Amino acid sequence: MAKIRVHEKVLGHLSRGLYRSPASALRELVSNAWDADASVVRINTNFPNFFQVSVEDNGRGFTKSEFQSLMEGGIGNSLKRPGGENTGLGRPMIGRLGIGLLGIAQICGAFTIASNPGGGKGFKARVRLYDLLRKRLDSGEGIVTDTQSVKVVDIGEYEFQDHEQGKGGMRGTVVLADAVHPTFTGVFQQSLKFENYRDPSREWKKSLATVSRVHSLQELGDYWRLLWELAACCPIPYLSKDALPHKLISDEQDTLTSYNFGLFVDGIRLFKPVHLRGNPYGYTTRKIPRQTKMIYGNELNFHGYIVVQEGAQLRPDELRGILIRIKNVAIGYYDPSMLDYRFNEGPRSRWVTGEIFVERGLEDALNIDRDSFNRFHPEYRALQQFVHETLRREIFPRVYKQIDVRSERRAKERAKEHKETLKAVVSEATGSSVRVKYAREERDSETVPVASIEERKNSVEIVLPNPESVRAKKKHRSLFSAVLSIFEIAIRERTQHKQREKFADLLQRLLAKW
């Protein structure tokens, strides 16, 4: 058995679990496939049993010697970009430290890897990671020093196995985790029994419709969360150019589509989980053109968008906030704090979603898990300031203006509805057609507002007091005027008994329809 050695700069992270969720761990293998110029990645979770997980791609693969070099000291000590910033197909290179291969250790204790590098000779190896790694590190067991006095640590073992080369020069890599942690299996099996669980549709757009009806992914369970998070974080296209209003991601969709990269999980082709259409109140949008800022001599280059779904909270909650992508890969997930936005916008903050696409810079601000940032890094602070100023000076002022517009429109619609209700009630009581209008003049503040009724042969005209003359909350003014009107009709009866009876009857009719 040969030893697997990891560079000292990643020890602490591997000892406590590098990634926050299974999706984050699998994302790293997807990123490896992207860097290897694969056109497709297929993840199989062994649904609904979850006893094993496999990740297969058709990328260029790697050789036995490359794998051996990575296992014996290359993890955490490789830059993975000796040829530049792009892959052979012109995609922006994602990987950096070579840690991604062990990401699957988040869900298993052992796995098998097989790779065919196309024209070269392939290999197959069995990898086993030590249990209780943290205790092992604390005791100093397994720590060694190489000839350059750089500490590395034994974190597991691997051995090569017999391997049959694929036919026809087929290339690619397969990682099979068949020693899945019982907790992973149990949690995922249990999630299929949740009250709101339903099987995902083979058509991702329909699955997103299911997700949009729940407040949180937790209602659907961990399997749905895995699908949604992989869709959110991987460098895959959107459902279409129209996935967001005003074609906000049209250019981005063209770029992602040109990379010819697809991700399938259990046979479902995933797309980014963003599909905002059909909100009756509309959307406030801001397309962020390409920004270039120099931060202590380093270039920070980014663009993006921010969307506010007017008058309606976004669903699921996991879609709320700002998501930062570096080289098309999400860093963590949507941040509902909007990068620690300092102002309280009340429920309006739950209407906001957005993505920032970083083309250059910010990588030095990344924590090693690639799920979070050093929030005091100057490049992060510069991006944070830009987002906050955009929200404070552009987005929310427009949102509040739209709220006023909607409120005014709803008030006019309600006034019209109330007028029609009053006309219907009076028409039923009198058998005549009814015309309703408002007095033009405002009465003196000391004068009690009144309604006037003028009856003709086959019609009744009601003149309501000017709404500004009514000393009541705006939402109550229409009802106040309507009650005055039916009172005026009721007092035309000859006796007090008849008046009370008529008023009670008209009031019940009015309130039943109000």
Secondary structure, DSSP 8 states (H G I E B T S, - for coil): -EEEEEEGGGHHHHHT-S-SSHHHHHHHHHHHHHHTT-SEEEEE--TTT-S-EEEEE-S----HHHHHHHHEEEETS--S-TT-SB-TTS-B----SS-GGGGGGGTBSEEEEEEE-TTS--EEEEEEE-SSHHHHHHHTTTEEE-TTS-EEEEEEEEEEE-----GGG--EEEEEE-SB-HHHHHHHHHHTTSTT-----SSHHHHHHHHTTSS-GGGT-HHHHHHHHHHHHSS---S-TTSSGGGTTHHHHHHHHHT--EEEETTEE---S------TT-EEEEEEEEEEEEETTEEEEEEEEEEEETTS--SSGGG-EEEEEETTEESSS-BTTTTT--S--GGGGGGEEEEEEEEES-GGGB-TTSS-B-TTSHHHHHHHHHHHHHIIIIIHHHHHHHHHHHHHHHHHHHHHHHHHHHHHHHHHHHSSEEEEEE-SS---TTS----EEEE-SSEEEEEE--GGG--S-HHHHHHHHHHHHHHHHHTTSSSHHHHHHHHHHHHHHHHHH-
